[in-house]
Amino acid sequence: MASYKLLLLAIPVVAMLVIDFTSAFAQQQSGGPYVYGRVEIWALFYRLMVIAFVVGAVVMGVTFYVVYRFRESNPRNRNLPTRSMEGEHH
């Protein structure tokens, strides 16, 4: 359970380290190149969308693996001992 919490904490931390927020919210400095705020905001949006799709693909891949691996028709799971559930529901 601790690794699950660590993973949930690591995903936003890595996203914050990968994305450079300074260019999107930077103030114009004299003598420097002009920063188009709306262009930088859209670039930030697209970067976040790429990260969201990658995280979603990883989650879907893990879900597919778990469902496929532990399916009922898997030969590895056919010889597992079964127990009666009778009387366990209150």
C-alpha positions as semicolon CSV with decimal commas, in nm:
position;residue;x (nm);y (nm);z (nm)
1;M;0,000;0,000;0,000
2;A;0,290;0,234;0,066
3;S;0,416;0,197;-0,292
4;Y;0,071;0,298;-0,421
5;K;0,082;0,619;-0,216
6;L;0,437;0,685;-0,328
7;L;0,332;0,647;-0,692
8;L;0,041;0,887;-0,647
9;L;0,281;1,140;-0,496
10;A;0,552;1,087;-0,758
11;I;0,333;1,152;-1,064
12;P;0,259;1,520;-0,991
13;V;0,612;1,582;-0,865
14;V;0,763;1,450;-1,189
15;A;0,514;1,652;-1,390
16;M;0,615;1,969;-1,207
17;L;0,983;1,898;-1,267
18;V;0,934;1,826;-1,637
19;I;0,724;2,133;-1,712
20;D;0,882;2,477;-1,708
21;F;0,618;2,712;-1,572
22;T;0,842;3,020;-1,575
23;S;0,802;3,092;-1,946
24;A;0,421;3,077;-1,931
25;F;0,386;3,312;-1,635
26;A;0,698;3,523;-1,680
27;Q;0,681;3,900;-1,681
28;Q;0,825;4,096;-1,969
29;Q;1,179;4,212;-1,899
30;S;1,333;4,510;-2,072
31;G;1,570;4,423;-2,351
32;G;1,471;4,055;-2,364
33;P;1,268;3,876;-2,624
34;Y;0,894;3,930;-2,608
35;V;0,698;3,639;-2,459
36;Y;0,352;3,579;-2,600
37;G;0,154;3,473;-2,296
38;R;-0,132;3,304;-2,480
39;V;0,111;3,100;-2,691
40;E;0,299;2,986;-2,382
41;I;-0,024;2,897;-2,200
42;W;-0,137;2,681;-2,494
43;A;0,208;2,517;-2,506
44;L;0,176;2,442;-2,135
45;F;-0,173;2,300;-2,194
46;Y;-0,046;2,068;-2,467
47;R;0,245;1,951;-2,252
48;L;0,004;1,870;-1,969
49;M;-0,225;1,686;-2,210
50;V;0,065;1,471;-2,331
51;I;0,151;1,386;-1,971
52;A;-0,215;1,305;-1,899
53;F;-0,236;1,073;-2,199
54;V;0,088;0,896;-2,105
55;V;-0,027;0,843;-1,746
56;G;-0,366;0,721;-1,874
57;A;-0,198;0,478;-2,113
58;V;0,018;0,338;-1,833
59;V;-0,284;0,295;-1,605
60;M;-0,484;0,126;-1,883
61;G;-0,190;-0,101;-1,964
62;V;-0,154;-0,210;-1,603
63;T;-0,530;-0,265;-1,576
64;F;-0,531;-0,474;-1,893
65;Y;-0,238;-0,682;-1,767
66;V;-0,402;-0,751;-1,432
67;V;-0,737;-0,843;-1,589
68;Y;-0,573;-1,064;-1,852
69;R;-0,332;-1,229;-1,610
70;F;-0,590;-1,313;-1,342
71;R;-0,880;-1,403;-1,573
72;E;-1,085;-1,706;-1,482
73;S;-0,993;-1,903;-1,796
74;N;-0,619;-1,869;-1,735
75;P;-0,470;-2,220;-1,699
76;R;-0,265;-2,107;-1,399
77;N;-0,581;-2,016;-1,212
78;R;-0,779;-2,335;-1,286
79;N;-0,627;-2,546;-1,009
80;L;-0,664;-2,289;-0,735
81;P;-0,858;-2,420;-0,436
82;T;-1,207;-2,282;-0,411
83;R;-1,394;-2,231;-0,087
84;S;-1,760;-2,219;-0,019
85;M;-1,910;-1,877;0,041
86;E;-2,222;-2,026;0,196
87;G;-2,298;-1,877;0,534
88;E;-2,046;-1,594;0,505
89;H;-2,299;-1,332;0,402
90;H;-2,482;-1,181;0,694
